């Protein structure tokens, strides 16, 4: 069975999908996969899943040319082409006024009985196929298995957020200047319980995480691509005003390994918590939908609304009401320049710490660990040599040497495991800030461009490009953007101080535990030599007597 590709489709690695291009002809291998997919094979022999609505599958069961012999249709021929294509009959040409006279069928080599049989066969086939799809939809809950990007039905508009929410983001003047209005009860969430799932009869596998917000304590399930969808929506909506850090990188291979799943879950937790701590982002409808949707209907409706939101990009500033006088543009520009230099220097410092940390981690798990193992092995070899002397008074010493060797081997293991206990959290925090700091140049660039436009206001008025009122309006909007930038700068600094206080406290506590553990191991080793020392002094006293 052949099919024509009507849209380009790019396969996602690891999901058993097939990349196809518009106009390409593919062979249908399995049309009953379900969930809106068809298994197909291209001309190069590659096979995989392709969205059903991206293909035009046609299997002609019969082609009937009906010629009318009266003047009602002016002798025109009406051709009906019955073809099997998922759930529909495609009519190439139709005419509602159809008159068939006796002998009309026979002149084209068909009999009335053959026509009836063909129609019955087509209708029976379509009924069975329709019933099958109804049953499949019922079994799957008539949804897209949580696949937001695999929904191929027509996305009729359900209204945009910009028209329905009526939300306004508030600002206030704090001790450090403009700040966002923070909620009395901070939003928080937990990402946990990763589980492997599959669909398309096991052809596609994925990991699903349980996300539980503290506002409802009711878990919702999300895949990585759902987080990716949320990131794209937040970036589109708030990217001009608020830095939205990127998600942890995608990975093609090893996606189902336990260590990778644990690492990804931890990083998704960090990203989501950072979004929860931002009062503007966490209060947005799209973010609340992600955390609190109740059923598939609400999920799909909310998704469509978010994708049709018109209040995105620079338009988001229209929802901000600082309720304060306009700011001094020169003062704002100076603060902006200072903050820009700070973030650039901090970015360099963060990258340097990440580089040093990675080197130290590799040294602890590699050369340093081997050095301790070599020392331990050397002590044990020396103990083995001493045992061959045949001298009866050195058993305690050789036991102590053997114990020292084993102690150093134990220390080598402690050293190798230590980075996961202390350096890991420091590195993860710096990785988060590396991504966050990389967003600020674009955000600051938007404000610099707005300030530059205000400066050109007089020239534009003189040239007749804008009116004086337009200039006043432009200055007011730029002032709102300046309030927003300063609120974001203060939000960043307060979070930075909190995060680094917390992570450095944890790092130093783990370092103290590390040295206490090593000290305890060496104290145990020292006990063997105290025994040797006691034996030695007893021997000396015996000789003197």
BELLINZI-V784599 format. One record per residue. RES is the residue in one letter. BURIAL is # if it has 16 or more other ideal C-beta (glycine too) atoms within 10 Angstrom, else .. D_FIRST is the distance of its C-alpha to the first C-alpha in whole Angstrom. Layout:
res=RES burial=BURIAL d_first=D_FIRST
res=RES burial=BURIAL d_first=D_FIRST
This chain:
res=X burial=. d_first=0
res=X burial=. d_first=4
res=X burial=# d_first=7
res=X burial=. d_first=10
res=X burial=# d_first=13
res=X burial=. d_first=16
res=X burial=. d_first=19
res=X burial=. d_first=20
res=X burial=# d_first=20
res=X burial=. d_first=22
res=X burial=. d_first=22
res=X burial=. d_first=25
res=X burial=. d_first=26
res=X burial=# d_first=26
res=X burial=# d_first=24
res=X burial=# d_first=20
res=X burial=# d_first=19
res=X burial=# d_first=17
res=X burial=. d_first=19
res=X burial=# d_first=17
res=X burial=. d_first=18
res=X burial=. d_first=18
res=X burial=. d_first=16
res=X burial=# d_first=14
res=X burial=. d_first=10
res=X burial=# d_first=9
res=X burial=. d_first=6
res=X burial=# d_first=5
res=X burial=. d_first=8
res=X burial=# d_first=10
res=X burial=# d_first=10
res=X burial=. d_first=13
res=X burial=# d_first=15
res=X burial=# d_first=17
res=X burial=# d_first=20
res=X burial=# d_first=18
res=X burial=# d_first=15
res=X burial=# d_first=12
res=X burial=# d_first=11
res=X burial=# d_first=10
res=X burial=. d_first=11
res=X burial=# d_first=12
res=X burial=. d_first=13
res=X burial=. d_first=16
res=X burial=. d_first=15
res=X burial=. d_first=16
res=X burial=# d_first=14
res=X burial=# d_first=15
res=X burial=# d_first=15
res=X burial=# d_first=15
res=X burial=# d_first=16
res=X burial=# d_first=14
res=X burial=. d_first=16
res=X burial=# d_first=16
res=X burial=# d_first=12
res=X burial=. d_first=11
res=X burial=# d_first=8
res=X burial=. d_first=8
res=X burial=. d_first=7
res=X burial=. d_first=10
res=X burial=. d_first=12
res=X burial=# d_first=15
res=X burial=. d_first=17
res=X burial=# d_first=21
res=X burial=. d_first=24
res=X burial=# d_first=27
res=X burial=# d_first=30
res=X burial=# d_first=33
res=X burial=. d_first=36
res=X burial=. d_first=39
res=X burial=. d_first=40
res=X burial=. d_first=39
res=X burial=# d_first=36
res=X burial=. d_first=37
res=X burial=. d_first=35
res=X burial=. d_first=32
res=X burial=. d_first=29
res=X burial=# d_first=27
res=X burial=. d_first=23
res=X burial=# d_first=21
res=X burial=# d_first=17
res=X burial=# d_first=16
res=X burial=# d_first=12
res=X burial=# d_first=11
res=X burial=# d_first=11
res=X burial=. d_first=13
res=X burial=. d_first=16
res=X burial=. d_first=17
res=X burial=. d_first=17
res=X burial=. d_first=17
res=X burial=. d_first=20
res=X burial=. d_first=20
res=X burial=. d_first=23
res=X burial=. d_first=26
res=X burial=# d_first=29
res=X burial=. d_first=31
res=X burial=. d_first=34
res=X burial=. d_first=32
res=X burial=. d_first=34
res=X burial=. d_first=33
res=X burial=. d_first=36
res=X burial=. d_first=36
res=X burial=. d_first=35
res=X burial=# d_first=32
res=X burial=# d_first=29
res=X burial=. d_first=31
res=X burial=. d_first=31
res=X burial=. d_first=28
res=X burial=. d_first=27
res=X burial=# d_first=26
res=X burial=. d_first=28
res=X burial=. d_first=29
res=X burial=. d_first=28
res=X burial=. d_first=24
res=X burial=. d_first=24
res=X burial=. d_first=25
res=X burial=. d_first=23
res=X burial=# d_first=20
res=X burial=. d_first=21
res=X burial=. d_first=22
res=X burial=. d_first=19
res=X burial=# d_first=17
res=X burial=. d_first=20
res=X burial=. d_first=20
res=X burial=. d_first=16
res=X burial=# d_first=17
res=X burial=. d_first=20
res=X burial=. d_first=19
res=X burial=# d_first=16
res=X burial=. d_first=19
res=X burial=. d_first=22
res=X burial=. d_first=20
res=X burial=. d_first=20
res=X burial=. d_first=23
res=X burial=. d_first=24
res=X burial=. d_first=22
res=X burial=. d_first=24
res=X burial=. d_first=27
res=X burial=. d_first=27
res=X burial=. d_first=27
res=X burial=. d_first=29
res=X burial=. d_first=27
res=X burial=. d_first=28
res=X burial=# d_first=26
res=X burial=# d_first=28
res=X burial=# d_first=30
res=X burial=# d_first=28
res=X burial=# d_first=29
res=X burial=. d_first=27
res=X burial=# d_first=24
res=X burial=# d_first=24
res=X burial=. d_first=22
res=X burial=. d_first=24
res=X burial=. d_first=26
res=X burial=. d_first=29
res=X burial=. d_first=32
res=X burial=. d_first=35
res=X burial=. d_first=38
res=X burial=. d_first=41
res=X burial=# d_first=42
res=X burial=# d_first=44
res=X burial=# d_first=46
res=X burial=. d_first=47
res=X burial=. d_first=47
res=X burial=. d_first=49
res=X burial=. d_first=52
res=X burial=. d_first=53
res=X burial=. d_first=56
res=X burial=# d_first=56
res=X burial=# d_first=60
res=X burial=# d_first=62
res=X burial=. d_first=66
res=X burial=. d_first=69
res=X burial=. d_first=69
res=X burial=. d_first=72
res=X burial=. d_first=70
res=X burial=. d_first=68
res=X burial=# d_first=65
res=X burial=# d_first=63
res=X burial=# d_first=60
res=X burial=. d_first=61
res=X burial=. d_first=60
res=X burial=. d_first=60
res=X burial=. d_first=62
res=X burial=. d_first=60
res=X burial=. d_first=57
res=X burial=# d_first=54
res=X burial=. d_first=53
res=X burial=# d_first=50
res=X burial=# d_first=48
res=X burial=# d_first=45
res=X burial=. d_first=45
res=X burial=. d_first=43
res=X burial=. d_first=40
res=X burial=. d_first=37
res=X burial=. d_first=34
res=X burial=. d_first=31
res=X burial=. d_first=27
res=X burial=# d_first=24
res=X burial=# d_first=20
res=X burial=. d_first=22
res=X burial=. d_first=24
res=X burial=# d_first=21
res=X burial=# d_first=24
res=X burial=. d_first=27
res=X burial=# d_first=30
res=X burial=# d_first=34
res=X burial=# d_first=35
res=X burial=# d_first=39
res=X burial=. d_first=42
res=X burial=# d_first=43
res=X burial=# d_first=47
res=X burial=# d_first=49
res=X burial=. d_first=53
res=X burial=. d_first=53
res=X burial=. d_first=51
res=X burial=. d_first=50
res=X burial=. d_first=47
res=X burial=# d_first=44
res=X burial=# d_first=41
res=X burial=. d_first=38
res=X burial=# d_first=36
res=X burial=# d_first=34
res=X burial=# d_first=35
res=X burial=# d_first=33
res=X burial=# d_first=35
res=X burial=# d_first=38
res=X burial=. d_first=36
res=X burial=# d_first=35
res=X burial=# d_first=39
res=X burial=# d_first=40
res=X burial=. d_first=38
res=X burial=# d_first=39
res=X burial=# d_first=43
res=X burial=# d_first=43
res=X burial=# d_first=42
res=X burial=# d_first=44
res=X burial=# d_first=47
res=X burial=# d_first=47
res=X burial=# d_first=50
res=X burial=# d_first=52
res=X burial=# d_first=51
res=X burial=# d_first=50
res=X burial=# d_first=47
res=X burial=# d_first=47
res=X burial=. d_first=43
res=X burial=# d_first=42
res=X burial=# d_first=42
res=X burial=. d_first=39
res=X burial=. d_first=36
res=X burial=. d_first=35
res=X burial=. d_first=32
res=X burial=. d_first=33
res=X burial=. d_first=35
res=X burial=# d_first=34
res=X burial=. d_first=35
res=X burial=. d_first=38
res=X burial=. d_first=41
res=X burial=. d_first=43
res=X burial=. d_first=41
res=X burial=# d_first=40
res=X burial=. d_first=44
res=X burial=. d_first=44
res=X burial=# d_first=42
res=X burial=# d_first=43
res=X burial=. d_first=46
res=X burial=# d_first=46
res=X burial=# d_first=44
res=X burial=# d_first=47
res=X burial=# d_first=49
res=X burial=# d_first=47
res=X burial=# d_first=46
res=X burial=. d_first=50
res=X burial=# d_first=51
res=X burial=# d_first=49
res=X burial=# d_first=51
res=X burial=# d_first=54
res=X burial=# d_first=54
res=X burial=# d_first=55
res=X burial=# d_first=53
res=X burial=# d_first=50
res=X burial=# d_first=50
res=X burial=# d_first=51
res=X burial=# d_first=48
res=X burial=# d_first=46
res=X burial=# d_first=43
res=X burial=# d_first=44
res=X burial=. d_first=46
res=X burial=# d_first=42
res=X burial=# d_first=41
res=X burial=# d_first=44
res=X burial=. d_first=44
res=X burial=# d_first=41
res=X burial=. d_first=41
res=X burial=. d_first=38
res=X burial=. d_first=34
res=X burial=. d_first=35
res=X burial=. d_first=38
res=X burial=# d_first=36
res=X burial=# d_first=33
res=X burial=. d_first=36
res=X burial=# d_first=38
res=X burial=# d_first=35
res=X burial=# d_first=34
res=X burial=# d_first=38
res=X burial=# d_first=39
res=X burial=# d_first=36
res=X burial=# d_first=38
res=X burial=# d_first=41
res=X burial=. d_first=43
res=X burial=# d_first=46
res=X burial=# d_first=45
res=X burial=. d_first=47
res=X burial=. d_first=50
res=X burial=. d_first=50
res=X burial=# d_first=50
res=X burial=# d_first=54
res=X burial=. d_first=55
res=X burial=# d_first=54
res=X burial=# d_first=57
res=X burial=. d_first=61
res=X burial=# d_first=63
res=X burial=. d_first=66
res=X burial=. d_first=69
res=X burial=. d_first=70
res=X burial=. d_first=68
res=X burial=# d_first=69
res=X burial=. d_first=70
res=X burial=# d_first=68
res=X burial=. d_first=70
res=X burial=. d_first=70
res=X burial=# d_first=67
res=X burial=# d_first=66
res=X burial=. d_first=68
res=X burial=# d_first=67
res=X burial=# d_first=63
res=X burial=. d_first=64
res=X burial=. d_first=66
res=X burial=# d_first=63
res=X burial=# d_first=61
res=X burial=. d_first=63
res=X burial=. d_first=63
res=X burial=# d_first=59
res=X burial=. d_first=59
res=X burial=. d_first=62
res=X burial=# d_first=60
res=X burial=# d_first=57
res=X burial=. d_first=59
res=X burial=. d_first=61
res=X burial=# d_first=57
res=X burial=. d_first=56
res=X burial=. d_first=59
res=X burial=# d_first=59
res=X burial=# d_first=55
res=X burial=. d_first=56
res=X burial=. d_first=59
res=X burial=# d_first=58
res=X burial=. d_first=55
res=X burial=. d_first=57
res=X burial=. d_first=60
res=X burial=# d_first=57
res=X burial=. d_first=56
res=X burial=. d_first=59
res=X burial=# d_first=60
res=X burial=# d_first=57
res=X burial=. d_first=57
res=X burial=. d_first=61
res=X burial=. d_first=63
res=X burial=# d_first=62
res=X burial=. d_first=62
res=X burial=. d_first=66
res=X burial=# d_first=67
res=X burial=# d_first=65
res=X burial=. d_first=67
res=X burial=# d_first=70
res=X burial=# d_first=70
res=X burial=. d_first=69
res=X burial=. d_first=72
res=X burial=# d_first=75
res=X burial=# d_first=73
res=X burial=. d_first=74
res=X burial=. d_first=77
res=X burial=# d_first=78
res=X burial=. d_first=77
res=X burial=. d_first=79
res=X burial=. d_first=82
res=X burial=. d_first=81
res=X burial=. d_first=82
res=X burial=. d_first=86
res=X burial=. d_first=87
res=X burial=. d_first=90
res=X burial=. d_first=90
res=X burial=. d_first=90
res=X burial=# d_first=87
res=X burial=. d_first=84
res=X burial=# d_first=84
res=X burial=# d_first=84
res=X burial=# d_first=81
res=X burial=. d_first=79
res=X burial=# d_first=79
res=X burial=# d_first=78
res=X burial=# d_first=75
res=X burial=# d_first=75
res=X burial=# d_first=75
res=X burial=# d_first=72
res=X burial=. d_first=70
res=X burial=# d_first=71
res=X burial=# d_first=69
res=X burial=# d_first=66
res=X burial=# d_first=66
res=X burial=# d_first=66
res=X burial=# d_first=64
res=X burial=. d_first=61
res=X burial=# d_first=63
res=X burial=# d_first=62
res=X burial=# d_first=59
res=X burial=. d_first=58
res=X burial=# d_first=60
res=X burial=# d_first=58
res=X burial=. d_first=55
res=X burial=# d_first=58
res=X burial=# d_first=60
res=X burial=# d_first=58
res=X burial=# d_first=55
res=X burial=# d_first=55
res=X burial=# d_first=57
res=X burial=# d_first=54
res=X burial=. d_first=52
res=X burial=# d_first=54
res=X burial=# d_first=55
res=X burial=# d_first=51
res=X burial=# d_first=51
res=X burial=# d_first=53
res=X burial=# d_first=52
res=X burial=# d_first=49
res=X burial=# d_first=51
res=X burial=# d_first=53
res=X burial=. d_first=51
res=X burial=# d_first=50
res=X burial=# d_first=53
res=X burial=. d_first=53
res=X burial=. d_first=51
res=X burial=# d_first=53
res=X burial=# d_first=56
res=X burial=. d_first=55
res=X burial=# d_first=54
res=X burial=# d_first=57
res=X burial=. d_first=59
res=X burial=. d_first=57
res=X burial=# d_first=58
res=X burial=# d_first=62
res=X burial=. d_first=62
res=X burial=# d_first=61
res=X burial=# d_first=64
res=X burial=. d_first=66
res=X burial=. d_first=65
res=X burial=# d_first=65
res=X burial=. d_first=69
res=X burial=. d_first=68
res=X burial=. d_first=65
res=X burial=. d_first=67
res=X burial=. d_first=69
res=X burial=. d_first=67
res=X burial=. d_first=66
res=X burial=. d_first=62
res=X burial=# d_first=63
res=X burial=. d_first=66
res=X burial=. d_first=68
res=X burial=. d_first=66
res=X burial=. d_first=63
res=X burial=# d_first=65
res=X burial=. d_first=66
res=X burial=. d_first=63
res=X burial=# d_first=61
res=X burial=# d_first=64
res=X burial=. d_first=64
res=X burial=# d_first=60
res=X burial=# d_first=61
res=X burial=# d_first=63
res=X burial=# d_first=61
res=X burial=# d_first=59
res=X burial=# d_first=62
res=X burial=# d_first=62
res=X burial=# d_first=59
res=X burial=# d_first=59
res=X burial=# d_first=62
res=X burial=# d_first=61
res=X burial=# d_first=58
res=X burial=# d_first=60
res=X burial=# d_first=63
res=X burial=# d_first=60
res=X burial=# d_first=59
res=X burial=. d_first=62
res=X burial=. d_first=63
res=X burial=. d_first=60
res=X burial=. d_first=60
res=X burial=. d_first=64
res=X burial=. d_first=62
res=X burial=# d_first=60
res=X burial=. d_first=62
res=X burial=. d_first=65
res=X burial=. d_first=62
res=X burial=# d_first=61
res=X burial=. d_first=64
res=X burial=. d_first=66
res=X burial=# d_first=63
res=X burial=# d_first=63
res=X burial=. d_first=67
res=X burial=. d_first=67
res=X burial=# d_first=64
res=X burial=. d_first=66
res=X burial=. d_first=70
res=X burial=. d_first=68
res=X burial=# d_first=67
res=X burial=. d_first=70
res=X burial=. d_first=72
res=X burial=. d_first=69
res=X burial=# d_first=70
res=X burial=. d_first=74
res=X burial=. d_first=74
res=X burial=# d_first=72
res=X burial=. d_first=75
res=X burial=. d_first=78
res=X burial=. d_first=77
res=X burial=# d_first=77
res=X burial=. d_first=80
res=X burial=. d_first=82
res=X burial=# d_first=81
res=X burial=. d_first=84
res=X burial=. d_first=86
res=X burial=. d_first=86
res=X burial=# d_first=87
res=X burial=. d_first=90
res=X burial=. d_first=91
res=X burial=. d_first=92
res=X burial=. d_first=93
res=X burial=. d_first=96
res=X burial=. d_first=97
res=X burial=. d_first=97
res=X burial=. d_first=99
res=X burial=. d_first=101
res=X burial=. d_first=102
res=X burial=. d_first=103
res=X burial=. d_first=105
res=X burial=. d_first=107
